[in-house]
């Protein structure tokens, strides 16, 4: 039996934060849904937690099955990494691609694809955060029609900035609110067109707000004292989304199942500084004892104050000013000259260093490409000479061993692979935040059991560094010295936790779902629809025959 389903995702909306706000009287529509239906928390992968949740949701499969771990791919045999975007969906289709028997409207899902097996409407990258897909639709004219009638989302591809840029924060605050208003109008219009078997949309505004407004909202963040008189823009956006959810659900008939969910959550940012910069410096110093790119700090000496007054255009420019250069004139120019001058200087160095194994004028230069903003890629020219190097990341620290026989200029013998992994793991566990004296690494995960494991569906990293939940701007190793302090980047980052609320016929009001996994979302929606659940799914439905599974 078919049952209509309206499913609304709140991108990266953290259950801990939502529950706190609901207990304080905020988010009244989400609280009402929780009281009227079943609610439970979800977990997700502890690592690659920022890169994989949407693909897991869309396919109903874990990354080990799809082989998709991140929108950035390291190409074995090249020492090159590039942005590849979303999963290709050749092997596993989006779960809502159900063929002619089901009418489906999918609006603005991040990291998805247009599928010929969807009988209905599909719109991608109208306003999603980091959509990893082109802005297009099926029918092809639909996106243009929507844009002409309702306008563009003012934050699409424009929700990347820095916490110290007050004009950016102000623009984003307004853009997200306008985006929510336009999104809800589009959704309500679609719902009035016909009684869909499945209507599915994702609010990306909660994701963007979490990244950039976290320090303005949460007192535990180390930058909270710098917020000024701005109110709580993150709560404002979430309240706006809560109101929009209520307006969308007002369009539902009595026999409709209502699903509101998040596949992953957010909290203080503990990954940008460590994974995008400090880990790369740690591995550089590990491979080249006595050398450093970031200024060397002696362990045990007083720690400089946090860099709370950045002046440059963006985070990468601030970090670039700190990169060590043996020429004192170049060091002075990096610190004092304009951003444009330093960009031109980079071009000169790239030309002079082209084809030279060891750069003539600079130990490090910023390469061209989409990843230049991420300092970990600045070390790329040295990867072939390092025992291990850090890969570009949006969450955990990813370490690739420079393995002989696998990498084009590998220097680590296969027989030394296990010993090197163990040595790095031990040193990583000893890294400390000198401000607190506490260690900074929660866990180091080995993704391969041996050097010979070449399964193409494994992640690019040999070791994954899961950082503890406390933000840090500086780390210290007793032998390799102090690295940092550097400015914080985005103030919010992700956590492997989400939630699910289900309301509708047969769902007991106020009932509690057992803690489950994000991979269970797709089969749950299909179960509510009365649609077949593929045997290859890794997840299971969390409601069965309209009764919560306990």
C-alpha positions as CSV (number, residue, x, y, z in Angstrom):
1,X,0.0,0.0,0.0
2,X,1.3,3.4,-1.0
3,X,1.6,6.2,1.6
4,X,2.6,9.8,0.7
5,X,5.8,10.9,2.4
6,X,7.1,14.4,2.9
7,X,10.8,14.2,4.0
8,X,12.8,17.3,5.0
9,X,16.5,17.2,5.8
10,X,18.1,19.8,7.9
11,X,21.7,19.8,6.7
12,X,24.2,19.3,9.6
13,X,21.6,20.3,12.2
14,X,23.0,18.9,15.4
15,X,20.6,16.9,17.7
16,X,22.4,18.1,20.9
17,X,21.9,21.7,19.9
18,X,18.4,21.2,18.7
19,X,17.3,19.4,21.9
20,X,18.8,22.2,23.9
21,X,17.0,24.9,22.0
22,X,13.7,23.0,22.1
23,X,14.0,22.7,25.8
24,X,14.4,26.5,26.0
25,X,11.2,27.0,24.0
26,X,12.7,27.6,20.6
27,X,12.0,25.6,17.4
28,X,8.3,25.1,18.2
29,X,7.5,23.2,15.0
30,X,10.3,20.7,15.5
31,X,9.2,20.3,19.1
32,X,5.6,19.7,18.1
33,X,6.6,17.0,15.6
34,X,8.7,15.3,18.2
35,X,5.8,15.3,20.6
36,X,3.4,14.0,18.0
37,X,5.6,11.2,16.6
38,X,8.7,9.1,17.1
39,X,12.1,10.7,17.6
40,X,15.6,9.2,17.9
41,X,19.2,10.1,17.4
42,X,21.4,8.8,14.6
43,X,25.1,8.0,14.4
44,X,27.3,8.1,11.4
45,X,30.9,7.2,10.4
46,X,33.4,8.5,13.0
47,X,35.8,9.5,10.2
48,X,35.2,11.1,6.8
49,X,32.2,12.4,8.7
50,X,31.9,15.6,6.7
51,X,32.4,14.0,3.3
52,X,30.3,10.9,3.3
53,X,26.9,11.4,5.1
54,X,24.9,12.6,2.0
55,X,26.2,9.8,-0.2
56,X,25.3,7.3,2.5
57,X,21.8,8.8,2.7
58,X,21.3,8.9,-1.0
59,X,22.5,5.4,-1.8
60,X,21.5,3.5,1.4
61,X,25.1,2.2,1.3
62,X,28.2,2.7,3.4
63,X,31.4,4.1,1.8
64,X,33.1,0.7,1.9
65,X,30.4,-0.5,-0.6
66,X,30.3,2.6,-2.9
67,X,34.0,3.3,-2.7
68,X,33.2,7.0,-2.3
69,X,34.9,8.7,0.5
70,X,35.3,12.4,-0.4
71,X,34.8,15.0,-3.2
72,X,38.6,15.2,-3.3
73,X,40.5,12.3,-5.0
74,X,44.2,11.5,-4.7
75,X,45.2,9.8,-8.0
76,X,47.6,7.0,-7.3
77,X,50.7,7.2,-9.4
78,X,50.7,11.0,-9.8
79,X,51.1,12.8,-6.4
80,X,48.1,14.8,-7.6
81,X,44.8,15.5,-5.8
82,X,41.8,17.1,-7.4
83,X,38.2,18.0,-6.7
84,X,36.0,15.3,-8.3
85,X,32.6,16.4,-6.8
86,X,29.8,14.0,-5.9
87,X,29.6,10.2,-6.2
88,X,28.9,9.1,-9.7
89,X,25.9,6.8,-8.9
90,X,26.9,4.4,-11.7
91,X,26.8,1.4,-9.4
92,X,24.2,2.5,-6.9
93,X,21.3,5.0,-7.8
94,X,19.7,7.5,-5.5
95,X,17.2,5.6,-3.4
96,X,14.3,7.7,-4.7
97,X,14.9,6.7,-8.3
98,X,11.9,4.3,-8.2
99,X,10.7,4.2,-11.8
100,X,7.2,4.8,-13.2
101,X,5.3,3.5,-10.2
102,X,6.1,6.4,-7.9
103,X,5.7,10.1,-8.4
104,X,8.7,11.9,-6.8
105,X,9.7,15.5,-6.3
106,X,13.3,16.0,-5.2
107,X,14.3,19.6,-4.6
108,X,17.8,20.9,-3.9
109,X,19.5,17.8,-2.6
110,X,23.2,18.2,-2.1
111,X,25.7,15.8,-3.8
112,X,23.0,14.0,-5.8
113,X,22.5,13.5,-9.5
114,X,19.7,13.7,-12.1
115,X,18.3,10.2,-12.7
116,X,16.1,9.0,-15.6
117,X,14.5,6.6,-13.1
118,X,12.8,9.4,-11.2
119,X,9.2,9.9,-12.3
120,X,8.6,13.5,-11.4
121,X,10.6,16.6,-10.7
122,X,14.3,17.0,-9.8
123,X,16.2,20.2,-9.1
124,X,19.8,20.3,-8.0
125,X,22.1,23.1,-6.7
126,X,19.5,25.8,-6.5
127,X,20.7,26.8,-3.0
128,X,22.4,23.8,-1.4
129,X,25.5,24.2,0.7
130,X,28.5,22.6,-1.3
131,X,26.2,20.9,-3.7
132,X,29.1,19.1,-5.6
133,X,26.9,19.0,-8.7
134,X,25.9,21.4,-11.4
135,X,22.8,23.6,-11.1
136,X,20.4,21.7,-13.3
137,X,17.0,20.1,-13.3
138,X,14.7,17.5,-14.9
139,X,12.7,18.7,-16.8
140,X,15.6,20.8,-18.0
141,X,13.5,24.0,-18.1
142,X,12.3,23.7,-14.5
143,X,15.3,25.3,-12.7
144,X,15.1,28.4,-15.0
145,X,11.3,28.6,-14.4
146,X,11.9,28.5,-10.6
147,X,14.6,31.1,-10.7
148,X,12.5,33.4,-12.8
149,X,9.5,33.1,-10.5
150,X,11.2,33.0,-7.1
151,X,14.8,34.2,-7.7
152,X,18.2,32.6,-7.1
153,X,19.3,31.5,-3.7
154,X,21.6,34.5,-2.6
155,X,24.0,32.2,-0.7
156,X,24.6,29.6,-3.4
157,X,28.4,29.2,-3.7
158,X,28.7,32.4,-1.6
159,X,28.7,30.9,1.9
160,X,32.5,30.7,2.3
161,X,34.1,33.5,4.3
162,X,36.0,34.2,7.5
163,X,34.8,34.9,11.0
164,X,36.6,38.2,11.3
165,X,35.0,39.6,8.1
166,X,32.0,41.4,9.6
167,X,30.6,42.4,6.2
168,X,30.6,38.8,5.1
169,X,28.8,37.6,8.3
170,X,26.2,40.3,7.8
171,X,25.7,39.4,4.1
172,X,25.4,35.7,4.9
173,X,23.0,36.3,7.7
174,X,20.6,38.1,5.4
175,X,21.2,35.7,2.4
176,X,20.3,32.6,4.4
177,X,17.0,34.2,5.6
178,X,16.1,35.2,2.1
179,X,17.0,31.8,0.9
180,X,14.7,30.1,3.5
181,X,11.8,32.3,2.4
182,X,12.3,31.5,-1.2
183,X,12.8,27.8,-0.5
184,X,9.6,27.4,1.4
185,X,7.6,29.2,-1.3
186,X,9.0,26.9,-3.9
187,X,8.3,23.8,-1.8
188,X,4.7,24.8,-1.1
189,X,4.2,25.5,-4.8
190,X,5.5,22.0,-5.7
191,X,3.3,20.3,-3.0
192,X,0.2,22.0,-4.4
193,X,0.9,20.7,-8.0
194,X,0.0,17.1,-7.2
195,X,-0.1,14.5,-4.3
196,X,3.5,13.2,-4.6
197,X,4.3,9.7,-3.4
198,X,7.6,11.3,-2.1
199,X,8.4,15.0,-1.7
200,X,12.1,15.4,-0.6
201,X,14.0,18.5,0.1
202,X,17.1,19.6,2.2
203,X,17.6,22.9,4.0
204,X,21.2,23.8,3.4
205,X,20.9,27.0,5.4
206,X,21.4,25.1,8.7
207,X,24.8,23.8,7.4
208,X,26.0,27.3,6.3
209,X,24.9,28.9,9.6
210,X,26.7,26.2,11.6
211,X,30.0,26.8,9.9
212,X,30.1,30.5,10.1
213,X,27.9,31.6,13.0
214,X,28.9,29.0,15.6
215,X,31.2,31.2,17.6
216,X,28.5,33.9,17.6
217,X,26.0,31.5,19.3
218,X,27.8,29.0,21.5
219,X,29.6,30.3,24.7
220,X,32.0,27.4,24.7
221,X,33.8,28.4,21.6
222,X,37.2,30.1,22.1
223,X,36.2,33.1,20.0
224,X,32.8,33.7,21.6
225,X,34.1,36.7,23.6
226,X,34.8,38.5,20.3
227,X,31.3,38.2,19.0
228,X,30.3,41.8,19.7
229,X,26.7,43.0,19.7
230,X,25.3,40.8,16.9
231,X,22.7,38.7,18.7
232,X,22.5,35.0,17.8
233,X,22.4,34.7,14.0
234,X,22.6,31.0,14.1
235,X,19.5,30.6,16.2
236,X,17.8,33.2,14.0
237,X,18.4,31.0,10.9
238,X,17.3,27.8,12.7
239,X,14.1,29.6,13.9
240,X,13.5,30.7,10.3
241,X,13.9,27.1,9.1
242,X,11.7,25.8,11.9
243,X,9.0,28.2,10.7
244,X,9.5,27.0,7.1
245,X,9.2,23.4,8.1
246,X,5.9,24.2,9.7
247,X,4.6,25.9,6.6
248,X,5.6,23.0,4.4
249,X,4.0,20.4,6.6
250,X,0.8,22.5,6.7
251,X,0.4,21.3,3.1
252,X,0.3,17.6,4.1
253,X,-2.8,15.5,4.1
254,X,-3.8,13.5,7.1
255,X,-2.5,10.2,5.6
256,X,0.9,11.7,4.9
257,X,4.0,10.6,6.8
258,X,6.2,13.5,7.9
259,X,9.9,12.9,8.2
260,X,12.4,15.4,9.4
261,X,16.0,14.4,9.8
262,X,19.7,15.2,9.8
263,X,22.3,12.8,8.6
264,X,25.1,14.5,10.6
265,X,25.6,17.3,13.0
266,X,27.9,20.2,14.1
267,X,29.9,21.6,17.0
268,X,33.0,23.6,17.6
269,X,35.4,23.3,14.7
270,X,38.2,21.0,15.7
271,X,39.3,20.0,12.2
272,X,40.1,22.9,9.8
273,X,43.3,24.1,11.5
274,X,44.6,20.7,12.4
275,X,43.7,18.7,9.3
276,X,44.2,21.5,6.7
277,X,47.5,22.8,8.1
278,X,49.1,21.6,11.3
279,X,49.1,17.8,10.4
280,X,50.9,18.7,7.1
281,X,53.5,20.6,9.0
282,X,53.9,17.8,11.6
283,X,54.6,15.3,8.8
284,X,57.0,17.6,7.0
285,X,59.0,18.0,10.2
286,X,58.8,14.2,10.7
287,X,60.3,13.5,7.3
288,X,62.9,16.3,7.4
289,X,64.2,16.6,10.9
290,X,65.4,20.1,11.7
291,X,63.4,21.7,8.9
292,X,60.1,23.6,9.2
293,X,57.7,25.6,7.1
294,X,55.6,27.2,9.9
295,X,57.7,29.1,12.4
296,X,59.4,26.9,14.9
297,X,58.4,27.2,18.5
298,X,60.5,25.6,21.3
299,X,58.4,23.2,23.5
300,X,57.8,24.3,27.0
301,X,58.2,28.1,26.3
302,X,55.3,30.5,26.9
303,X,52.6,30.2,24.2
304,X,51.9,33.3,22.2
305,X,48.4,34.6,22.5
306,X,45.7,33.4,20.0
307,X,45.7,35.3,16.7
308,X,42.3,37.0,17.2
309,X,42.8,40.0,15.0
310,X,43.6,38.8,11.5
311,X,43.9,41.6,8.9
312,X,44.2,39.8,5.6
313,X,41.6,39.0,3.0
314,X,41.1,35.4,4.0
315,X,42.5,32.5,6.1
316,X,44.9,31.2,3.5
317,X,46.5,34.6,3.1
318,X,46.9,34.9,6.9
319,X,48.6,31.5,7.0
320,X,50.7,32.2,4.0
321,X,52.3,35.2,5.8
322,X,53.6,32.8,8.4
323,X,55.3,30.3,6.1
324,X,59.0,30.4,6.7
325,X,61.4,31.5,3.9
326,X,65.2,31.5,4.1
327,X,65.4,34.9,2.5
328,X,64.7,37.6,5.0
329,X,63.5,40.0,2.3
330,X,60.9,37.5,1.1
331,X,59.8,37.0,4.7
332,X,59.3,40.8,5.1
333,X,57.4,41.0,1.8
334,X,55.1,38.2,2.8
335,X,54.3,39.9,6.1
336,X,54.0,43.5,4.9
337,X,53.1,43.5,1.2
338,X,49.7,43.4,-0.3
339,X,47.8,40.2,-1.2
340,X,48.1,41.1,-4.9
341,X,51.9,41.6,-4.7
342,X,52.3,38.2,-2.9
343,X,50.2,36.5,-5.6
344,X,52.5,37.9,-8.3
345,X,55.5,36.8,-6.2
346,X,54.0,33.3,-6.1
347,X,53.8,33.2,-9.9
348,X,57.4,34.2,-10.3
349,X,58.5,31.4,-7.8
350,X,56.4,28.8,-9.6
351,X,58.1,29.6,-12.9
352,X,61.6,29.6,-11.4
353,X,61.0,26.3,-9.6
354,X,59.3,24.5,-12.5
355,X,61.0,21.2,-13.1
356,X,63.4,21.6,-10.2
357,X,63.4,18.8,-7.7
358,X,64.3,21.1,-4.8
359,X,62.9,24.7,-5.3
360,X,65.6,27.3,-5.9
361,X,64.1,30.3,-4.2
362,X,61.5,28.9,-1.9
363,X,61.0,25.7,0.1
364,X,57.3,26.0,-0.6
365,X,55.0,27.7,-3.0
366,X,51.3,27.9,-3.6
367,X,50.3,25.8,-6.7
368,X,47.5,26.7,-9.0
369,X,44.2,24.9,-8.9
370,X,40.9,24.6,-6.9
371,X,42.7,23.5,-3.7
372,X,45.2,26.3,-3.4
373,X,43.2,27.8,-0.5
374,X,44.0,24.6,1.6
375,X,47.5,24.9,3.0
376,X,48.0,21.1,3.1
377,X,48.4,21.3,-0.7
378,X,51.2,23.8,-0.4
379,X,53.4,20.9,0.8
380,X,52.6,18.9,-2.4
381,X,55.9,19.6,-4.1
382,X,57.6,17.8,-1.2
383,X,55.4,14.7,-1.1
384,X,57.6,12.5,-3.2
385,X,60.5,13.1,-0.7
386,X,58.5,12.5,2.4
387,X,57.8,9.3,4.3
388,X,54.2,10.2,4.7
389,X,52.2,13.3,3.8
390,X,48.8,14.8,4.6
391,X,46.0,14.8,2.0
392,X,43.4,17.5,1.5
393,X,40.5,17.2,3.9
394,X,37.2,18.7,5.0
395,X,37.2,16.8,8.4
396,X,39.7,14.4,9.9
397,X,43.4,14.3,9.2
398,X,44.3,12.0,6.3
399,X,47.8,10.5,6.0
400,X,49.2,8.8,2.9
401,X,52.3,6.6,3.2
402,X,54.8,7.3,0.4
403,X,54.9,3.5,-0.3
404,X,57.5,2.1,-2.7
405,X,55.7,0.2,-5.6
406,X,52.5,2.2,-5.1
407,X,53.6,5.8,-5.4
408,X,55.7,6.8,-8.4
409,X,58.7,7.8,-6.2
410,X,57.8,5.9,-3.1
411,X,60.6,5.7,-0.5
412,X,59.0,3.5,2.2
413,X,59.6,-0.2,1.6
414,X,56.5,-2.5,2.0
415,X,58.3,-4.3,4.8
416,X,58.5,-1.0,6.7
417,X,54.9,-0.1,6.2
418,X,53.5,-1.5,9.4
419,X,56.4,-0.1,11.5
420,X,56.0,3.4,10.1
421,X,52.2,3.3,10.7
422,X,52.9,2.3,14.3
423,X,55.6,5.0,14.7
424,X,53.3,7.7,13.4
425,X,50.4,6.6,15.5
426,X,52.5,6.7,18.6
427,X,53.8,10.2,17.9
428,X,50.3,11.5,17.0
429,X,48.9,10.3,20.3
430,X,51.7,12.3,22.0
431,X,50.8,15.6,20.3
432,X,49.7,18.2,22.8
433,X,47.9,21.5,22.9
434,X,50.5,23.6,24.8
435,X,47.7,26.0,26.0
436,X,46.1,23.2,28.0
437,X,48.7,20.5,28.2
438,X,46.1,18.0,26.9
439,X,46.7,15.6,24.0
440,X,44.8,16.5,20.8
441,X,44.3,13.1,19.1
442,X,41.3,11.0,20.0
443,X,42.0,8.0,17.8
444,X,44.2,7.0,14.8
445,X,42.5,4.6,12.4
446,X,44.4,2.3,10.0
447,X,42.4,1.8,6.8
448,X,44.6,-1.1,5.5
449,X,45.9,-4.1,7.3
450,X,49.0,-4.4,5.1
451,X,51.0,-2.6,2.4
452,X,49.7,-5.0,-0.2
453,X,46.0,-4.1,0.3
454,X,45.1,-2.3,-3.0
455,X,41.3,-2.5,-2.9
456,X,40.2,0.4,-5.0
457,X,37.2,1.1,-2.7
458,X,39.4,1.8,0.3
459,X,39.9,5.5,1.2
460,X,43.0,7.3,-0.1
461,X,44.4,7.7,3.4
462,X,46.4,4.9,5.1
463,X,45.9,6.6,8.5
464,X,43.0,8.7,9.6
465,X,43.5,11.1,12.6
466,X,40.4,11.7,14.6
467,X,41.0,14.8,16.7
468,X,39.5,15.4,20.1
469,X,36.5,17.7,20.4
470,X,38.4,20.8,21.8
471,X,39.5,23.4,19.2
472,X,43.2,24.2,19.0
473,X,45.2,26.8,17.2
474,X,48.6,25.3,18.1
475,X,50.1,21.8,18.7
476,X,53.4,20.7,20.1
477,X,55.7,17.7,19.8
478,X,58.6,17.2,22.2
479,X,61.0,16.4,19.4
480,X,59.6,18.3,16.4
481,X,58.7,21.5,18.2
482,X,55.7,23.8,18.4
483,X,53.5,24.4,15.3
484,X,51.3,27.5,15.5
485,X,49.5,29.4,16.7
486,X,47.6,30.2,13.6
487,X,44.2,31.9,13.1
488,X,41.1,29.8,13.5
489,X,39.2,29.1,10.2
490,X,35.5,28.3,10.2
491,X,34.2,28.2,13.7
492,X,31.8,25.2,13.4
493,X,32.6,21.8,12.0
494,X,30.8,18.4,11.9
495,X,30.1,15.6,14.2
496,X,28.9,12.0,13.3
497,X,25.5,12.4,14.9
498,X,22.0,13.2,13.5
499,X,18.4,12.7,14.3
500,X,15.1,11.4,12.9
501,X,11.5,12.5,13.6
502,X,8.6,10.5,12.0
503,X,4.9,11.4,12.3
504,X,1.9,9.9,10.7
505,X,-0.7,7.1,10.8
506,X,0.2,4.4,13.3
507,X,3.2,6.3,14.7
508,X,2.8,6.5,18.5
509,X,3.0,10.1,19.8
510,X,6.0,10.8,22.0
511,X,7.6,7.5,21.2
512,X,11.4,7.0,21.2
513,X,13.4,5.3,18.5
514,X,16.5,3.4,19.4
515,X,19.7,5.1,18.4
516,X,20.4,4.0,14.8
517,X,22.7,4.9,11.9
518,X,22.3,7.5,9.1
519,X,22.4,4.6,6.6
520,X,18.9,3.7,7.9
521,X,17.3,6.8,6.6
522,X,16.7,5.7,3.0
523,X,15.1,2.3,3.9
524,X,13.0,4.1,6.5
525,X,11.6,6.5,3.9
526,X,11.0,3.7,1.4
527,X,9.2,1.6,4.1
528,X,6.9,4.5,4.9
529,X,6.1,4.9,1.2
530,X,5.4,1.2,0.8
531,X,8.1,1.0,-1.8
532,X,10.5,-1.9,-2.2
533,X,13.8,-1.8,-0.3
534,X,16.8,-2.9,-2.3
535,X,18.6,-6.0,-0.9
536,X,22.0,-4.3,-1.3
537,X,21.1,-1.6,1.2
538,X,23.4,-1.5,4.3
539,X,20.6,0.0,6.4
540,X,17.3,-1.1,7.8
541,X,13.9,0.7,8.2
542,X,13.4,2.2,11.6
543,X,9.7,1.9,11.4
544,X,8.0,-1.3,10.3
545,X,4.3,-1.6,9.5
546,X,3.8,1.9,11.0
547,X,5.2,0.8,14.3
548,X,8.6,2.1,15.6
549,X,11.3,-0.6,15.7
550,X,12.6,-1.0,19.3
